[in-house]
Amino acid sequence: LIVGATSDLAKSFMKSIENEDVQVDVVVRDSDKLIKLNLSLIKNIYIFDLNKLDDLVNFNPGVKYSKIIFFQGIDIIKPFVLYTIQNIVETFNINILSTISLLNVLLSKKSINKGASIILISSISGLTKGTPGHVIYSSSKAALNGLVKSLSLELSKRKIRINSISPGLI
């Protein structure tokens, strides 16, 4: 399962595995961006706006996943004093709360296999390096790393691994 499949990283990842014998389900806001890629490995497309958290409870793939990658993210770049509540809520909804919501739905519906691997794309901004103009983004990515640390302990009983990757500027 690939969440945020229209991000540049996700598209690059899918292109890199296109020749492998694998099919993926994707969660996107706009399926038109995927259709243009003409990727034959996509089996199912689920359309959700990750800023609308209440809709995510309706996600019911009806299958169990062994690999899940969360690529979604948004960065609204501006000085801290210029952020609106809407900017803050949108950033946290997409970068962390949608991840929590989808994982909660998938785990409660038993849609994650024992022994599965979950990867979240975080950022160096959420770990060690702050950057002016990225305060809300960095805060949301730090929250993502906190999620991984605690949830990994809960999921270890089911042999489910959860990790984050924290790249720099791409």
C-alpha positions, 0 to 999 in steps of 0.5 A, spaced: 500 500 500 502 506 498 499 512 501 500 519 497 502 516 491 502 522 487 508 525 490 515 525 487 518 520 491 512 515 491 512 516 483 520 515 483 519 509 487 513 506 483 517 507 477 523 503 480 519 497 482 515 497 475 519 491 472 518 487 479 512 482 479 508 486 484 502 489 484 500 495 489 494 499 492 495 506 492 491 512 496 491 519 492 487 525 492 487 526 485 487 519 480 489 523 474 496 524 476 497 517 476 493 515 470 498 519 466 504 515 469 501 509 466 503 504 471 501 497 470 503 495 477 497 499 480 492 494 482 487 499 486 486 506 487 483 509 493 481 516 493 481 520 499 483 527 501 488 526 507 486 533 509 479 530 511 480 526 516 473 524 518 473 520 511 479 516 512 474 511 517 471 509 510 477 506 508 476 499 507 481 495 502 478 488 504 485 485 503 491 485 508 498 488 507 505 486 508 508 492 506 505 499 507 509 506 505 506 513 507 509 518 502 504 524 503 507 530 506 506 538 505 510 544 507 507 551 507 514 555 507 513 562 510 515 565 516 512 563 523 508 569 524 505 569 518 502 562 519 494 561 519 490 556 523 488 553 517 495 552 514 497 549 521 491 544 521 492 542 514 500 541 515 498 536 521 492 533 518 496 531 512 503 530 515 501 526 521 494 525 523 492 522 516 498 517 518 495 516 525 488 515 522 490 510 516 494 506 521 488 506 526 483 504 521 488 498 518 490 495 525 483 495 527 480 492 521 486 487 521 488 489 514 496 489 516 499 482 516 503 479 522 510 480 520 509 486 515 513 492 514 511 500 515 515 505 512 514 513 514 517 518 510 519 523 515 525 529 514 531 531 517 527 537 519 524 533 524 530 530 527 536 534 527 536 540 523 531 546 523 530 551 518 527 558 518 520 558 514 519 550 515 517 551 523 510 547 522 513 542 517 518 540 522 514 540 528 509 535 524 515 531 522 518 530 529 511 528 531 511 523 526 518 520 529 515 520 535 509 516 533 514 511 530 518 510 536 512 509 541 508 505 535 513 500 534 513 498 541 506 496 541 506 493 534 512 488 536 508 483 539 505 482 532 512 482 529 510 488 525 516 493 524 515 501 523 520 505 521 521 512 518 526 515 513 528 522 514 531 525 508 534 532 507 532 536 501 530 532 495 
